[in-house]
Amino acid sequence: MELREAITTRRSVRSFTKEEVEVSTIEELLQLALYAPNHKMTQPWRFVLLDRQDQVPLQHLIKSKKALKKGKPVPEKEPIAEDAPSHMLAVVINVDEKEKVYRDDFGAVSSLIQNFSLLLWEKGIGVVWKTPGFMKDQEMIDLLGVGENEELVGLLHIGYPAVVPKMKEREPLQSKISFGLPNK
Ligand SMILES: Cc1cc2nc3c(=O)[nH]c(=O)nc-3n(C[C@H](O)[C@H](O)[C@H](O)COP(=O)(O)O)c2cc1C
Protein backbone atom coordinates (compact mmCIF):
# COMPACT_ATOMS: atom_id res chain seq x y z
CA MET A 1 0.00 0.00 0.00
CA GLU A 2 1.31 3.43 -0.98
CA LEU A 3 1.68 5.95 1.83
CA ARG A 4 -0.87 8.30 0.26
CA GLU A 5 -3.39 5.47 0.00
CA ALA A 6 -2.86 4.58 3.67
CA ILE A 7 -3.35 8.21 4.70
CA THR A 8 -6.52 8.72 2.70
CA THR A 9 -8.24 5.37 3.30
CA ARG A 10 -7.45 5.02 7.04
CA ARG A 11 -10.56 5.39 9.17
CA SER A 12 -11.11 5.28 12.91
CA VAL A 13 -12.52 1.80 13.42
CA ARG A 14 -14.87 1.18 16.35
CA SER A 15 -16.34 -2.24 15.55
CA PHE A 16 -14.10 -5.29 15.24
CA THR A 17 -14.24 -8.96 14.22
CA LYS A 18 -13.40 -11.72 16.70
CA GLU A 19 -10.07 -12.42 15.00
CA GLU A 20 -7.17 -11.72 17.34
CA VAL A 21 -4.29 -9.54 16.26
CA GLU A 22 -0.96 -11.25 16.99
CA VAL A 23 0.90 -9.57 19.83
CA SER A 24 4.09 -9.96 17.79
CA THR A 25 2.49 -7.88 14.99
CA ILE A 26 1.55 -5.14 17.45
CA GLU A 27 5.07 -5.15 18.87
CA GLU A 28 6.69 -5.09 15.43
CA LEU A 29 4.61 -2.13 14.26
CA LEU A 30 4.92 -0.23 17.53
CA GLN A 31 8.68 -0.66 17.32
CA LEU A 32 8.57 1.01 13.89
CA ALA A 33 6.24 3.75 15.13
CA LEU A 34 8.93 4.72 17.67
CA TYR A 35 10.77 6.45 14.82
CA ALA A 36 8.35 9.36 15.28
CA PRO A 37 10.02 12.75 15.62
CA ASN A 38 10.50 13.88 19.21
CA HIS A 39 12.18 17.07 20.36
CA LYS A 40 15.52 16.48 22.12
CA MET A 41 14.89 12.75 21.82
CA THR A 42 12.80 12.77 24.99
CA GLN A 43 10.95 9.64 23.79
CA PRO A 44 8.30 10.56 26.36
CA TRP A 45 6.03 7.52 25.85
CA ARG A 46 5.32 4.12 27.30
CA PHE A 47 2.57 1.62 26.61
CA VAL A 48 0.34 -0.89 28.40
CA LEU A 49 -1.08 -3.60 26.14
CA LEU A 50 -4.41 -5.11 27.18
CA ASP A 51 -5.96 -8.26 25.74
CA ARG A 52 -9.70 -8.98 25.70
CA GLN A 53 -9.67 -10.34 29.27
CA ASP A 54 -7.92 -7.22 30.56
CA GLN A 55 -10.60 -5.09 28.93
CA VAL A 56 -13.39 -6.50 31.15
CA PRO A 57 -12.54 -4.50 34.32
CA LEU A 58 -11.60 -1.46 32.25
CA GLN A 59 -14.88 -1.43 30.31
CA HIS A 60 -16.78 -2.04 33.55
CA LEU A 61 -15.12 0.98 35.12
CA ILE A 62 -15.89 3.18 32.08
CA LYS A 63 -19.54 2.00 31.92
CA SER A 64 -19.96 2.48 35.69
CA LYS A 65 -18.57 6.01 35.47
CA LYS A 66 -20.91 6.85 32.58
CA ALA A 67 -23.92 5.42 34.49
CA LEU A 68 -23.07 7.35 37.67
CA LYS A 69 -22.69 10.56 35.67
CA LYS A 70 -26.21 10.06 34.27
CA GLY A 71 -27.56 9.20 37.75
CA LYS A 72 -28.21 5.59 36.70
CA PRO A 73 -27.35 2.48 38.77
CA VAL A 74 -23.93 0.91 38.29
CA PRO A 75 -24.28 -1.97 35.79
CA GLU A 76 -23.20 -5.57 36.46
CA LYS A 77 -19.79 -6.58 35.17
CA GLU A 78 -20.50 -7.86 31.64
CA PRO A 79 -18.49 -10.13 29.38
CA ILE A 80 -16.64 -8.33 26.63
CA ALA A 81 -18.81 -7.10 23.72
CA GLU A 82 -19.05 -9.12 20.49
CA ASP A 83 -17.33 -6.45 18.47
CA ALA A 84 -14.72 -5.50 21.09
CA PRO A 85 -11.19 -4.78 19.93
CA SER A 86 -8.66 -7.56 19.95
CA HIS A 87 -6.39 -5.37 22.06
CA MET A 88 -6.28 -1.99 23.68
CA LEU A 89 -3.07 -0.06 23.98
CA ALA A 90 -2.94 2.52 26.75
CA VAL A 91 -0.52 5.26 25.70
CA VAL A 92 1.14 7.05 28.59
CA ILE A 93 3.48 10.06 28.48
CA ASN A 94 5.79 11.72 30.95
CA VAL A 95 4.44 15.06 32.08
CA ASP A 96 7.32 17.50 32.16
CA GLU A 97 6.84 20.44 34.51
CA LYS A 98 7.89 22.78 31.71
CA GLU A 99 4.83 23.58 29.58
CA LYS A 100 6.97 23.87 26.42
CA VAL A 101 8.46 20.39 26.91
CA TYR A 102 5.02 18.94 27.70
CA ARG A 103 3.56 20.42 24.52
CA ASP A 104 6.44 19.14 22.43
CA ASP A 105 6.14 15.70 24.00
CA PHE A 106 2.39 15.62 23.31
CA GLY A 107 3.12 16.49 19.69
CA ALA A 108 5.68 13.70 19.53
CA VAL A 109 3.34 11.07 20.93
CA SER A 110 0.62 12.16 18.48
CA SER A 111 3.08 11.57 15.63
CA LEU A 112 3.84 8.15 17.04
CA ILE A 113 0.14 7.27 17.23
CA GLN A 114 -0.37 8.29 13.60
CA ASN A 115 2.69 6.25 12.52
CA PHE A 116 1.29 3.26 14.36
CA SER A 117 -2.23 3.74 12.96
CA LEU A 118 -0.96 3.86 9.38
CA LEU A 119 1.30 0.83 9.87
CA LEU A 120 -1.64 -1.14 11.30
CA TRP A 121 -3.89 0.03 8.46
CA GLU A 122 -1.36 -1.16 5.90
CA LYS A 123 -1.79 -4.65 7.40
CA GLY A 124 -5.60 -4.41 7.30
CA ILE A 125 -5.85 -3.74 11.03
CA GLY A 126 -8.09 -0.95 12.33
CA VAL A 127 -7.54 1.37 15.25
CA VAL A 128 -9.28 4.23 16.99
CA TRP A 129 -7.67 6.65 19.44
CA LYS A 130 -10.17 7.06 22.29
CA THR A 131 -10.05 9.63 25.04
CA PRO A 132 -12.83 8.67 27.45
CA GLY A 133 -13.88 11.43 29.80
CA PHE A 134 -12.52 9.63 32.85
CA MET A 135 -8.90 9.28 31.86
CA LYS A 136 -7.68 11.36 34.77
CA ASP A 137 -9.88 9.73 37.40
CA GLN A 138 -8.00 7.95 40.16
CA GLU A 139 -9.62 4.54 39.50
CA MET A 140 -8.48 4.67 35.87
CA ILE A 141 -5.00 5.78 36.91
CA ASP A 142 -4.78 2.96 39.46
CA LEU A 143 -6.11 0.31 37.08
CA LEU A 144 -3.60 1.21 34.37
CA GLY A 145 -0.72 1.98 36.73
CA VAL A 146 -0.22 5.55 35.50
CA GLY A 147 2.55 7.15 37.58
CA GLU A 148 2.66 10.47 39.39
CA ASN A 149 4.51 12.33 36.64
CA GLU A 150 2.65 10.62 33.85
CA GLU A 151 -0.57 11.11 31.93
CA LEU A 152 -2.81 8.79 29.95
CA VAL A 153 -2.94 10.13 26.38
CA GLY A 154 -5.57 7.71 25.24
CA LEU A 155 -6.67 4.16 24.68
CA LEU A 156 -6.03 2.78 21.21
CA HIS A 157 -8.58 0.13 20.28
CA ILE A 158 -6.95 -2.31 17.87
CA GLY A 159 -8.46 -5.11 15.80
CA TYR A 160 -9.58 -6.37 12.42
CA PRO A 161 -12.42 -4.11 11.23
CA ALA A 162 -16.00 -5.42 11.23
CA VAL A 163 -17.20 -2.02 10.03
CA VAL A 164 -15.14 0.65 8.33
CA PRO A 165 -16.86 4.03 8.70
CA LYS A 166 -17.40 6.26 5.70
CA MET A 167 -14.77 8.87 4.99
CA LYS A 168 -15.51 12.24 6.55
CA GLU A 169 -14.64 14.96 4.07
CA ARG A 170 -12.08 17.49 5.27
CA GLU A 171 -12.39 21.21 4.71
CA PRO A 172 -10.43 22.19 1.63
CA LEU A 173 -6.87 23.36 2.08
CA GLN A 174 -7.77 26.63 0.38
CA SER A 175 -9.82 27.58 3.45
CA LYS A 176 -6.88 26.83 5.75
CA ILE A 177 -3.84 28.26 4.00
CA SER A 178 -2.54 31.74 3.30
CA PHE A 179 0.67 32.73 1.62
CA GLY A 180 3.26 35.20 2.81
CA LEU A 181 3.47 37.31 5.94
CA PRO A 182 0.05 38.70 6.91
CA ASN A 183 1.50 41.79 8.66
CA LYS A 184 4.46 42.89 6.62
C1 LIG B 1 -6.97 13.10 20.19
C2 LIG B 1 -8.10 12.30 19.62
C3 LIG B 1 -9.08 11.82 20.47
C4 LIG B 1 -10.14 11.04 19.96
N1 LIG B 1 -11.06 10.53 20.85
C5 LIG B 1 -12.05 9.75 20.39
C6 LIG B 1 -12.98 9.15 21.32
O1 LIG B 1 -12.88 9.34 22.54
N2 LIG B 1 -13.95 8.37 20.83
C7 LIG B 1 -14.06 8.14 19.48
O2 LIG B 1 -14.97 7.40 19.09
N3 LIG B 1 -13.19 8.66 18.57
C8 LIG B 1 -12.19 9.46 19.00
N4 LIG B 1 -11.27 9.99 18.11
C9 LIG B 1 -11.36 9.67 16.67
C10 LIG B 1 -12.03 10.81 15.90
O3 LIG B 1 -13.39 10.86 16.23
C11 LIG B 1 -11.82 10.59 14.38
O4 LIG B 1 -10.45 10.66 14.08
C12 LIG B 1 -12.58 11.61 13.53
O5 LIG B 1 -13.97 11.43 13.66
C13 LIG B 1 -12.21 11.50 12.05
O6 LIG B 1 -12.51 10.21 11.57
P1 LIG B 1 -11.39 9.31 10.87
O7 LIG B 1 -10.28 9.09 11.87
O8 LIG B 1 -12.09 8.02 10.52
O9 LIG B 1 -10.90 10.02 9.65
C14 LIG B 1 -10.21 10.76 18.57
C15 LIG B 1 -9.21 11.27 17.73
C16 LIG B 1 -8.18 12.02 18.23
C17 LIG B 1 -7.10 12.52 17.28
The ligand as an ORCA input file, in Angstrom:
! r2SCAN-3c Opt
* xyz 0 1
  C      -6.971     13.097     20.192
  C      -8.103     12.296     19.621
  C      -9.083     11.818     20.466
  C     -10.142     11.042     19.964
  N     -11.063     10.531     20.851
  C     -12.053      9.746     20.394
  C     -12.975      9.152     21.320
  O     -12.881      9.338     22.536
  N     -13.952      8.373     20.825
  C     -14.060      8.136     19.477
  O     -14.971      7.397     19.094
  N     -13.191      8.660     18.571
  C     -12.185      9.460     18.997
  N     -11.269      9.988     18.107
  C     -11.364      9.672     16.667
  C     -12.026     10.813     15.897
  O     -13.388     10.860     16.231
  C     -11.825     10.589     14.377
  O     -10.447     10.657     14.077
  C     -12.581     11.608     13.531
  O     -13.966     11.427     13.655
  C     -12.213     11.497     12.049
  O     -12.514     10.211     11.569
  P     -11.394      9.311     10.872
  O     -10.282      9.091     11.872
  O     -12.088      8.020     10.520
  O     -10.898     10.018      9.651
  C     -10.209     10.761     18.575
  C      -9.214     11.268     17.726
  C      -8.178     12.021     18.229
  C      -7.102     12.520     17.284
*
